[in-house]
Amino acid sequence: MNHLINYQQLESRRNFLGRSCSLVGGAALSSLLGSRALTANDASRHLLPHFAPKAKRVIYLFMAGGPSHIDMFDYKPKMRDLHGTELPDSIRNGQRITGMTSGQSSFPCVAPMFNFEKVGERGTWMNTDLLPHTAGIADKISIIRSMNTEAINHDPAITYINTGTQQFGHPSMGSWLAYGLGSLSEDLPAYVTMISVGKKPGQALYARLWGSGFLPSRYQGVQFRSGNDPVLYLNDPAGLDRGTRRKMLDGLASLNQQRFDKVRDPEIESRISQYEMAFRMQSSVPDLMDTSKEPERTFELYGEQAREKGSFASNCVLARRMAERGVRFIQLFHRGWDQHGNLPKDLAHNCQSVDQPAAALVKDLEQRGMLEDTMVIFGGEFGRTIYGQGKLTEDNHGRDHHGRCFTTWVTGGGFQSGLDYGETDDYAYNIIEDPVHINDFNATVLHNLGIDHERFSVKHQGLDSRLTGVENRRVIKDLLA
């Protein structure tokens, strides 16, 4: 039964007037009811999945700040000849640029200052100086070089790829999946996020990136941290034992249930369920976060940084542990990829932090028989320009934002392996074959989870709002296994 419809039907004139005295006024209540009407329709979840899924879960390795596709994955030998030449107007083609380079009088091309080799059986270009471990799994991953987005600044771009729109207030991908597919675990949230930091902190990340938007709040992501309290406010106060806490929660649940029976507000159900989840997490989270019993081979595989709490490598180990325990959507944000200057050194530092653990995660899942039903995604919100910022020296140039094309790699959970998809021009500036809009990509992720993105929607502000936006988007079938 749809509690939202019940909630609205129970708002008779008598109930409305009888309760309005406790509110600011009739107008305020009307506004409140209007916002409730925008909340998710629980009934749609019972229709999912729409068809047999290939994947059960997603691990999204998100490189926040715009990693340079030119310096990592999208190399062309001709770039060496283009170094120092002016980017032709015919290539730039009136592209909207950011305020960081709008005042430049020239746009000189800067070739990658690293060694690239053809790796894997298919001979795909990759930066083997910075990504030797990723190069070692080249035949396990598919590299999409034709990702694109309309956004050119960080916050709208990262909001766009995570929620399907550049506007605030929409559910994140993990929240959509938690809402549509539910949890695989009784003791852990369906959606968990963790954050690590590269050479420099870079752009701030806001909680709305893992928020539930207009869906019920129970579907928002839970941020796990590296300190003594992995989840804030989870521990009981000093002097409160488990039995007393259980009695308190039972009393609160009874009161909340009475209120729900009267008004049918779905947020009350969310409150009840979240209290219960928090109680169970008091036992499950400490065991999850304790990696001391991991065998030595784990740290040999993921690297010594995996022993450091809060590092990307440590978070990758925890992501595998969460996947084993039934977390549906795990998102690791790694900040610090916004290299407008000092790119060679800062990019090298960031790649050193993520290369081995990301490759290790793929190997680890495969050897445990989990890669087949676990999607692993590695990418950011956009790429970087071939034209440089700052001095054209080996250790002091940078690159501006570039959304017209960038690179993401994927593996497992219904994706093909060992595939190069999409192609850009010799400047890695424009797509010349097989474009993949970020919402086409999101539609493909949903497809692997057994979801038809066009049928997975919630009424919001008069629109059938979807993770893939309101425009016509498509599943990229060539990427599917």
Number of C-alpha atoms within 10 A of each C-alpha: 8 13 17 21 13 13 19 16 11 15 15 10 8 10 11 14 13 10 13 16 10 9 10 9 12 14 11 12 16 13 11 11 15 13 13 19 18 16 19 22 20 17 13 15 17 11 13 20 17 16 13 12 17 20 22 21 27 26 24 20 23 22 24 28 28 28 29 28 23 26 24 22 22 27 23 17 12 11 18 14 11 17 17 16 13 13 19 12 10 7 14 14 9 8 10 14 17 13 10 12 18 10 9 9 7 14 19 18 24 28 23 22 15 14 12 22 14 14 19 16 9 12 13 20 20 24 23 19 17 23 20 18 18 23 23 14 17 26 19 21 24 21 24 25 26 26 27 24 20 17 22 20 19 19 19 17 23 24 25 26 25 25 31 25 24 18 10 14 16 27 30 27 28 28 30 26 24 24 25 21 21 19 20 18 15 15 20 24 26 28 28 23 22 23 20 21 19 22 16 14 15 16 14 11 17 10 12 18 26 26 25 26 21 19 25 23 21 23 27 27 27 20 17 18 18 17 10 8 13 16 18 12 9 14 15 12 9 6 7 10 10 12 9 11 14 13 11 12 16 15 12 15 19 13 12 16 16 13 14 18 11 11 19 22 19 21 16 20 19 15 17 20 14 16 16 17 16 19 19 14 20 17 13 15 19 14 12 15 19 10 17 9 7 10 9 9 9 16 18 12 17 25 17 13 18 23 17 12 16 18 20 29 27 23 28 26 25 19 26 19 15 24 22 15 16 19 27 26 28 27 25 22 20 25 25 23 26 26 24 18 18 18 23 19 15 21 23 16 15 22 19 17 23 25 20 20 27 22 23 24 21 23 18 19 19 16 10 11 11 21 21 17 21 27 25 24 21 18 21 25 32 32 32 27 25 29 24 23 25 13 12 17 12 14 14 16 20 26 26 24 26 30 23 25 29 32 26 22 20 25 25 27 24 23 26 20 20 20 21 20 19 18 19 21 14 18 24 26 22 21 21 13 13 16 21 24 21 22 29 22 22 24 25 25 25 23 25 27 27 19 23 18 23 17 13 21 21 20 15 17 11 8 10 14 20 25 27 29 21 15 8 9 19 18 20 18 11 11 20 17 13
